[in-house]
Amino acid sequence: MSTEKLVQVQELIDSAMSSLKTAHALMRDLTGIVDTDRERIVSRAESFSGSGPVSGRVIEGAFDGQNMVDGSGQTYPVPANYASKSKLAEGDGMKLTITDEGKFVYKQIAPIQRRTTVGVLIQEDGQYKVLAEGKAYRVLLASVTFYRAEVGDQVTILLPKDGEAKWGAVEAVIPKQLAEAAAKEKFRKAAKDEDGELSPSVD
């Protein structure tokens, strides 16, 4: 693809995204409904130096759990396999480089502070989620298939240390069979200890 065509494509994308951003703003003014989750990611993206298009080749933004969003609110699709294997967490700072051949190359540049929590994999509304801390966090299908997880498995996910999140990054999976076996063993040991305490001593 020639440089001229790349520039033309970039201009078309910028124009479309600008129109979309204007439409979102108008909708927000008319309805009063604010997408706080999206605005939180855009705000995070704006915090990076050089956020937004740079010479039409390099773009910096933040990962929203599925895509990269730049400081102007434009969205760029992140390959699910890359996000899954890299364990990208919602809010991670990213850089997108568009090569002369038109390839999109992503790189994590500012990992957000993380915390881990354990939940159970469920399927809701046709989407995989992890039920943890009383909330259902969305997870990438690619992560579920990569770890060969099944509904009912215990899943460790990565979340931003501070603030809210809609998405979790899968860190590890404990198959339900192993979790059940561990729970039974723990119960058996607890019962044994209790019996030992209740048993009368023999001189």
Secondary structure, DSSP 8 states (H G I E B T S, - for coil): --HHHHHHHHHHHHHHHHHHHHHHHHHHHHH----HHHHHHHHHHHTSTT-EEETTTEEEEEE-SSEEEETTS-EEE--HHHHHHTT--TT-EEEEEE-TT--EEEEEEE---EEEEEEEEEEETTEEEEEETTEEEE--HHHHHHTT--TT-EEEEEEESSS--SB-EEEEEE-HHHHHHHHHHHHHHHHHHHHHHHS----
